[in-house]
Amino acid sequence: MTKNNKPLSSIAQQVMLLSEVLNNVGACIFAKDLNGKYLYANDMVLELFDTSLENVIDKDDSHFFDLSISHQLKKNDKKVINEGVIVEQEETNYVKSRGEFRIYHSVKKPLYDEERNIIGLCGISTDITEQKRLEGLVKKQKDLLNIVLDNVDAHIYMKDNQRTFKYVNSRVAALFGLPAEEVVGKKETDILPEEVAEHFYQSDKKLFETGERQTIDETVIDDDGNEHHYLSVKIPYYPEGEAPVLIGFSTEVTELYKLKEQFRKQANTDSLTNLFNRRYFVEHAEREFKRAQRNGKPLTVISIDIDHFKDINDQYGHQAGDEVLITVSKHLLPNLRSEDVLARIGGEEFAIVLPDTNLEQAKHIAERIRQQQDSIRLTGHWQGELNVQVSVGVAIMLNDDSTFDMLFSRADKALYMAKNNGRNQVYCFS
């Protein structure tokens, strides 16, 4: 029997049980004396060193590690023994038996005798080599992904359904004028003006409600009053165990928008006078014609032709002719309402479509135009003054008209009659 009356066999069983537990912890467990010699090592230590317990006990680390390059191991052991502190730190050690570096998360504590004197240390070291390798791989992939996302010509961001930013690339951060780390974790209302944040939230809200991809055009006005146009694609994403988020890709298309507007204007505009061209005039007039038919409203058309324009070109040159066309255009514009459309439909010919205008009203407008043009005295590189005069034809839509072209043809006939009757006059086709 032992002093505490426990059978020796019971103590042996407990030792065996403790040994079994330590061998199955999944980490290297060891104890060393003050000289760094091993007092104990579990099976994982023996497996690491590729030797038996007999070849480990009473040996120091120089037998198993290359201490010339395993600096942290020796430094941490000394700190525990000399200062009596607990050290918890990562250690990178070169293991001789394996011929490779292994990384451990080590916790080392001092060992005491009954009088609280330090007699050595004990420790547990968990191999995190693979974990660190994977962390390094993830970091490299994350760094590479950030490089890609920061250099994509788009503003990329992630927000949750509470309007909190989870990620922004450098373009978004620059747009907000803040470092990316100061944007992540904040709500859009903390960063953007309330009306702008609310504008963006409408499409965000629709995405979270429907779970469907959203493609929208967004316009933002900067502090200088400049408009910026964005094409935004927002897609839902459902991280496992987390609240749903949206991932947004916003590409600035301001220049493309301006170019599109420029092309649209060029397609619809006469380059010399900046008035609408014949194509746009006919398209618009046909819409007004159908609207007038539906609503039973009057619709009139005025056709205008510059008198003796060929003679002006022949006598003074095409530059003079261009100046006449520009001048006539400028004098026509003040006679229009916002709903009227004026166009240059051919060389020296112009036309105006007048919605909700009866024949008498159109005739009055036409006469005012004729008088204003007759008052023009144009001077230039030529000698003397040019007196610009126009002939004007007016026609109103009839109940029998089935197409706008029928109305337009009558306005041309009225114009022909004005010219045939001596020019510089208005003729109404009723």
C-alpha positions as CSV (number, residue, x, y, z in Angstrom):
1,M,0.0,0.0,0.0
2,T,1.1,3.5,-0.6
3,K,1.2,6.3,2.0
4,N,-2.2,7.6,0.9
5,N,-3.6,4.0,1.1
6,K,-4.0,3.7,-2.7
7,P,-2.9,0.4,-4.2
8,L,0.1,0.7,-6.5
9,S,-1.9,-0.9,-9.3
10,S,-4.4,1.9,-9.1
11,I,-1.7,4.5,-9.4
12,A,-0.2,2.7,-12.4
13,Q,-3.6,2.6,-14.0
14,Q,-4.0,6.4,-13.5
15,V,-0.5,6.9,-15.0
16,M,-1.4,4.7,-17.9
17,L,-4.7,6.6,-18.4
18,L,-3.0,10.0,-18.2
19,S,-0.4,8.8,-20.7
20,E,-3.1,7.6,-23.0
21,V,-4.9,11.0,-22.8
22,L,-1.7,13.0,-23.5
23,N,-0.9,10.8,-26.5
24,N,-4.3,11.5,-28.0
25,V,-4.5,15.3,-27.5
26,G,-3.4,15.9,-31.1
27,A,-0.5,18.1,-30.1
28,C,3.2,17.7,-29.0
29,I,3.3,17.6,-25.1
30,F,6.7,17.7,-23.4
31,A,8.6,18.7,-20.2
32,K,12.2,19.8,-19.9
33,D,14.6,20.4,-17.0
34,L,16.5,23.6,-16.3
35,N,19.2,22.6,-18.8
36,G,16.6,22.0,-21.5
37,K,16.8,18.2,-21.4
38,Y,13.6,16.3,-22.0
39,L,11.9,14.8,-19.0
40,Y,8.8,13.7,-20.9
41,A,7.6,13.5,-24.4
42,N,4.3,12.2,-25.7
43,D,3.9,10.0,-28.8
44,M,3.4,13.0,-31.2
45,V,6.9,14.3,-30.1
46,L,8.4,10.9,-30.7
47,E,6.7,10.7,-34.1
48,L,8.0,14.2,-35.0
49,F,11.5,13.2,-34.0
50,D,11.2,9.8,-35.6
51,T,12.7,8.0,-32.6
52,S,11.8,6.3,-29.3
53,L,11.3,7.7,-25.8
54,E,14.6,6.3,-24.7
55,N,16.4,8.4,-27.3
56,V,14.6,11.6,-26.3
57,I,14.8,11.5,-22.5
58,D,17.8,13.4,-21.1
59,K,18.5,14.9,-24.6
60,D,18.3,18.6,-25.4
61,D,16.8,20.2,-28.4
62,S,20.1,20.4,-30.3
63,H,19.6,16.7,-31.1
64,F,16.3,17.3,-32.8
65,F,16.2,20.9,-34.1
66,D,18.7,23.0,-35.9
67,L,19.0,25.7,-33.2
68,S,21.0,28.0,-35.5
69,I,17.9,28.7,-37.4
70,S,15.2,27.8,-34.8
71,H,15.8,30.9,-32.8
72,Q,12.4,31.4,-31.2
73,L,12.4,27.9,-29.6
74,K,15.5,28.5,-27.5
75,K,14.5,32.1,-26.7
76,N,11.0,31.2,-25.4
77,D,12.5,28.3,-23.2
78,K,14.9,30.7,-21.5
79,K,12.2,33.3,-20.9
80,V,10.0,30.7,-19.2
81,I,12.8,29.4,-17.0
82,N,14.5,32.7,-16.2
83,E,11.4,34.9,-15.7
84,G,8.9,32.3,-14.5
85,V,6.3,33.5,-17.1
86,I,3.9,31.7,-19.4
87,V,4.9,32.2,-23.1
88,E,2.3,31.7,-25.8
89,Q,3.8,32.2,-29.3
90,E,4.2,30.9,-32.8
91,E,7.5,29.1,-33.4
92,T,9.1,28.1,-36.7
93,N,11.5,25.3,-36.1
94,Y,13.7,23.3,-38.5
95,V,13.1,19.6,-37.6
96,K,16.2,17.5,-38.4
97,S,14.4,14.2,-38.8
98,R,12.1,15.6,-41.4
99,G,14.5,18.0,-43.1
100,E,11.9,20.8,-43.1
101,F,10.5,23.8,-41.2
102,R,7.4,23.2,-39.2
103,I,5.3,26.0,-37.6
104,Y,3.8,25.5,-34.1
105,H,1.6,27.4,-31.8
106,S,3.4,26.8,-28.5
107,V,2.3,27.4,-24.9
108,K,5.1,27.0,-22.4
109,K,4.8,27.2,-18.6
110,P,7.3,26.9,-15.8
111,L,7.5,23.7,-13.6
112,Y,7.8,24.1,-9.8
113,D,8.9,21.9,-7.0
114,E,7.1,21.8,-3.6
115,E,8.9,24.9,-2.5
116,R,7.9,26.9,-5.6
117,N,11.3,26.8,-7.2
118,I,11.4,26.5,-10.9
119,I,12.8,23.1,-11.9
120,G,12.0,23.2,-15.6
121,L,9.1,23.8,-18.1
122,C,6.3,22.0,-19.7
123,G,4.7,22.8,-23.0
124,I,2.1,22.0,-25.6
125,S,2.9,22.7,-29.3
126,T,0.2,22.4,-31.9
127,D,1.4,22.0,-35.5
128,I,-0.1,24.8,-37.6
129,T,2.1,24.4,-40.6
130,E,-0.8,23.4,-42.9
131,Q,-3.0,26.1,-41.4
132,K,-0.4,28.7,-42.0
133,R,0.2,27.4,-45.5
134,L,-3.5,27.7,-46.2
135,E,-3.7,31.2,-44.6
136,G,-0.8,32.2,-46.8
137,L,-2.5,30.9,-49.8
138,V,-5.8,32.6,-48.9
139,K,-3.9,35.9,-48.3
140,K,-2.2,35.6,-51.7
141,Q,-5.5,34.9,-53.4
142,K,-7.1,37.8,-51.5
143,D,-4.2,40.2,-52.4
144,L,-4.5,39.1,-56.0
145,L,-8.3,39.5,-56.0
146,N,-7.9,43.0,-54.5
147,I,-5.4,43.9,-57.2
148,V,-7.8,42.7,-59.8
149,L,-10.9,44.4,-58.3
150,D,-9.0,47.6,-57.6
151,N,-7.9,47.8,-61.3
152,V,-11.2,46.9,-62.9
153,D,-12.8,49.9,-64.5
154,A,-15.8,49.7,-62.2
155,H,-16.9,50.6,-58.7
156,I,-17.4,47.3,-56.9
157,Y,-19.0,47.0,-53.5
158,M,-20.9,44.7,-51.1
159,K,-23.7,45.7,-48.8
160,D,-25.9,43.8,-46.4
161,N,-29.7,44.2,-46.1
162,Q,-29.1,46.7,-43.2
163,R,-27.3,49.0,-45.8
164,T,-23.9,48.4,-44.2
165,F,-20.9,48.2,-46.5
166,K,-19.1,44.8,-46.3
167,Y,-16.5,45.5,-49.0
168,V,-15.5,48.4,-51.3
169,N,-12.8,48.4,-53.9
170,S,-10.4,51.4,-54.2
171,R,-12.6,53.1,-56.8
172,V,-15.5,53.2,-54.5
173,A,-13.3,54.5,-51.7
174,A,-11.9,57.2,-53.9
175,L,-15.4,58.2,-55.0
176,F,-16.3,58.6,-51.3
177,G,-13.0,60.4,-50.5
178,L,-12.3,57.9,-47.7
179,P,-9.9,55.0,-47.2
180,A,-11.6,51.6,-47.9
181,E,-11.2,50.5,-44.3
182,E,-13.1,53.6,-43.1
183,V,-16.0,52.7,-45.5
184,V,-16.4,49.0,-44.6
185,G,-18.6,48.6,-41.6
186,K,-20.4,51.9,-42.1
187,K,-23.9,52.4,-43.5
188,E,-24.4,54.2,-46.7
189,T,-26.3,56.9,-44.8
190,D,-23.1,57.6,-42.8
191,I,-21.2,58.4,-45.9
192,L,-23.6,59.7,-48.6
193,P,-26.0,62.6,-48.5
194,E,-29.5,61.4,-47.4
195,E,-31.1,61.9,-50.8
196,V,-28.3,60.1,-52.7
197,A,-28.3,57.2,-50.2
198,E,-32.1,56.9,-50.6
199,H,-31.8,57.0,-54.4
200,F,-29.4,54.0,-54.3
201,Y,-31.4,52.2,-51.7
202,Q,-34.5,51.9,-53.9
203,S,-32.9,49.4,-56.2
204,D,-31.1,47.7,-53.3
205,K,-34.4,47.3,-51.6
206,K,-36.0,45.8,-54.7
207,L,-33.1,43.3,-54.9
208,F,-33.6,42.1,-51.4
209,E,-37.4,41.9,-51.8
210,T,-37.3,39.9,-55.0
211,G,-33.9,38.2,-54.8
212,E,-33.5,39.1,-58.5
213,R,-30.6,40.7,-60.3
214,Q,-31.1,44.4,-60.9
215,T,-29.7,46.4,-63.8
216,I,-30.2,50.2,-63.6
217,D,-29.0,53.5,-64.8
218,E,-28.0,55.8,-62.0
219,T,-27.1,59.5,-62.1
220,V,-25.1,61.3,-59.5
221,I,-24.4,65.0,-59.3
222,D,-21.0,65.9,-57.7
223,D,-20.2,68.8,-55.5
224,D,-19.4,70.9,-58.6
225,G,-22.8,70.2,-60.1
226,N,-21.5,67.9,-62.8
227,E,-23.6,64.9,-63.7
228,H,-22.1,61.4,-63.6
229,H,-23.9,58.5,-65.2
230,Y,-23.4,54.9,-64.0
231,L,-24.6,51.6,-65.3
232,S,-25.1,49.4,-62.2
233,V,-25.6,45.7,-62.0
234,K,-26.6,44.4,-58.5
235,I,-26.8,40.7,-57.7
236,P,-27.9,38.9,-54.6
237,Y,-25.5,36.7,-52.6
238,Y,-26.4,34.4,-49.7
239,P,-23.4,33.6,-47.5
240,E,-23.9,30.5,-45.4
241,G,-25.1,31.3,-41.9
242,E,-25.1,35.1,-42.6
243,A,-27.6,37.7,-43.7
244,P,-28.0,38.1,-47.4
245,V,-25.9,40.7,-49.2
246,L,-25.8,42.4,-52.6
247,I,-22.8,42.7,-54.7
248,G,-22.8,45.8,-56.9
249,F,-20.8,46.6,-60.1
250,S,-21.2,50.3,-61.2
251,T,-19.4,51.4,-64.3
252,E,-19.2,55.1,-65.1
253,V,-20.6,55.7,-68.5
254,T,-20.6,59.5,-68.5
255,E,-18.4,59.8,-71.5
256,L,-20.4,57.1,-73.3
257,Y,-23.6,58.8,-72.3
258,K,-22.3,62.1,-73.7
259,L,-21.2,60.4,-76.9
260,K,-24.6,58.7,-77.2
261,E,-26.3,62.1,-76.8
262,Q,-24.0,63.6,-79.3
263,F,-24.8,60.9,-81.8
264,R,-28.5,61.3,-81.1
265,K,-28.2,65.0,-81.6
266,Q,-26.2,64.5,-84.8
267,A,-28.8,62.0,-86.1
268,N,-31.6,64.5,-85.4
269,T,-29.9,67.8,-86.0
270,D,-28.9,69.9,-89.0
271,S,-25.1,70.6,-88.6
272,L,-25.2,74.1,-90.1
273,T,-28.2,75.6,-88.3
274,N,-28.5,73.3,-85.3
275,L,-32.2,73.0,-86.0
276,F,-33.8,69.6,-86.2
277,N,-33.4,67.8,-89.5
278,R,-36.1,66.4,-91.8
279,R,-35.8,62.9,-90.3
280,Y,-36.6,64.1,-86.8
281,F,-39.3,66.5,-88.0
282,V,-41.2,63.8,-89.8
283,E,-41.0,61.3,-86.9
284,H,-42.2,64.0,-84.4
285,A,-44.9,65.3,-86.7
286,E,-46.3,61.8,-87.3
287,R,-46.6,61.4,-83.5
288,E,-48.4,64.7,-83.2
289,F,-50.6,63.8,-86.2
290,K,-51.8,60.6,-84.4
291,R,-52.3,62.5,-81.1
292,A,-54.4,65.2,-82.8
293,Q,-56.5,62.5,-84.5
294,R,-57.1,60.7,-81.1
295,N,-57.9,63.9,-79.2
296,G,-59.8,65.8,-82.0
297,K,-57.3,68.7,-81.7
298,P,-56.2,71.0,-84.6
299,L,-52.8,70.5,-86.1
300,T,-51.2,72.9,-88.6
301,V,-47.9,73.0,-90.6
302,I,-46.0,75.9,-91.9
303,S,-43.6,75.5,-94.8
304,I,-40.9,78.2,-95.4
305,D,-38.6,78.8,-98.3
306,I,-36.0,81.6,-98.7
307,D,-36.7,83.6,-101.8
308,H,-34.0,83.8,-104.5
309,F,-31.6,81.7,-102.5
310,K,-29.9,80.3,-105.6
311,D,-29.2,83.9,-106.7
312,I,-27.6,84.6,-103.4
313,N,-25.3,81.6,-103.7
314,D,-24.4,82.4,-107.3
315,Q,-23.8,86.1,-106.7
316,Y,-22.2,86.1,-103.2
317,G,-20.9,82.6,-102.8
318,H,-21.8,79.6,-100.6
319,Q,-20.4,81.2,-97.5
320,A,-22.9,84.0,-97.9
321,G,-25.6,81.4,-98.4
322,D,-24.7,79.6,-95.2
323,E,-24.8,82.9,-93.3
324,V,-28.3,83.6,-94.6
325,L,-29.5,80.1,-93.6
326,I,-28.0,80.6,-90.1
327,T,-29.6,84.1,-89.7
328,V,-33.0,82.9,-90.9
329,S,-32.9,80.0,-88.4
330,K,-32.1,82.4,-85.5
331,H,-35.0,84.6,-86.4
332,L,-37.4,81.7,-86.7
333,L,-36.8,80.3,-83.2
334,P,-38.3,83.2,-81.2
335,N,-41.7,82.5,-82.8
336,L,-42.0,79.0,-81.4
337,R,-43.7,77.6,-78.3
338,S,-42.1,74.8,-76.4
339,E,-44.4,72.2,-78.0
340,D,-43.7,73.5,-81.6
341,V,-41.0,71.8,-83.7
342,L,-38.9,73.7,-86.2
343,A,-36.7,71.9,-88.7
344,R,-34.5,72.5,-91.8
345,I,-36.0,70.0,-94.1
346,G,-33.9,70.7,-97.2
347,G,-31.4,73.3,-98.7
348,E,-33.3,76.5,-98.1
349,E,-36.5,75.0,-96.8
350,F,-37.8,75.0,-93.3
351,A,-41.0,73.6,-91.7
352,I,-42.8,74.0,-88.4
353,V,-45.4,71.7,-86.9
354,L,-47.9,73.5,-84.6
355,P,-49.9,71.3,-82.2
356,D,-53.3,72.6,-80.9
357,T,-53.2,75.5,-83.4
358,N,-56.0,76.4,-85.7
359,L,-55.6,77.9,-89.2
360,E,-56.1,81.6,-88.2
361,Q,-53.5,81.2,-85.4
362,A,-51.0,79.6,-87.7
363,K,-51.6,82.2,-90.4
364,H,-50.9,84.9,-87.8
365,I,-47.6,83.2,-86.8
366,A,-46.6,82.8,-90.5
367,E,-47.2,86.5,-91.2
368,R,-45.1,87.5,-88.2
369,I,-42.3,85.2,-89.5
370,R,-42.5,86.7,-93.0
371,Q,-42.3,90.3,-91.6
372,Q,-39.4,89.5,-89.3
373,Q,-37.4,87.9,-92.1
374,D,-38.2,90.8,-94.5
375,S,-36.6,93.2,-91.9
376,I,-33.3,91.4,-92.0
377,R,-30.4,93.4,-93.5
378,L,-27.4,91.1,-93.7
379,T,-23.9,92.4,-94.1
380,G,-20.7,90.4,-94.6
381,H,-17.6,90.0,-96.8
382,W,-19.7,91.1,-99.7
383,Q,-20.5,94.7,-100.7
384,G,-23.8,96.2,-99.6
385,E,-26.6,94.6,-97.6
386,L,-28.6,91.5,-98.3
387,N,-32.4,91.7,-97.8
388,V,-33.6,88.3,-96.9
389,Q,-37.2,87.4,-97.7
390,V,-39.2,84.2,-97.4
391,S,-42.3,82.7,-98.9
392,V,-44.6,80.8,-96.4
393,G,-47.3,78.1,-96.9
394,V,-49.8,77.1,-94.2
395,A,-52.1,74.1,-94.1
396,I,-54.3,72.5,-91.4
397,M,-55.2,68.9,-90.8
398,L,-58.5,67.8,-92.4
399,N,-60.8,65.1,-91.3
400,D,-60.1,63.1,-94.5
401,D,-56.3,63.1,-93.8
402,S,-55.2,59.6,-93.1
403,T,-51.4,60.3,-92.9
404,F,-49.3,63.3,-91.9
405,D,-47.8,63.2,-95.5
406,M,-51.2,64.4,-96.8
407,L,-51.1,67.5,-94.5
408,F,-47.4,68.1,-95.3
409,S,-48.1,67.9,-99.0
410,R,-50.8,70.6,-98.7
411,A,-48.3,72.9,-96.8
412,D,-45.8,72.4,-99.7
413,K,-48.5,73.3,-102.2
414,A,-49.4,76.4,-100.2
415,L,-45.7,77.3,-100.3
416,Y,-45.6,76.8,-104.0
417,M,-48.6,79.1,-104.4
418,A,-46.9,81.8,-102.3
419,K,-43.9,81.7,-104.6
420,N,-46.0,81.5,-107.7
421,N,-47.9,84.5,-106.7
422,G,-44.9,86.7,-106.4
423,R,-42.9,85.5,-103.3
424,N,-42.5,87.3,-99.9
425,Q,-46.0,86.3,-98.9
426,V,-48.1,83.9,-96.9
427,Y,-50.6,81.5,-98.6
428,C,-53.0,79.3,-96.6
429,F,-54.3,76.0,-98.0
430,S,-57.7,75.5,-96.4
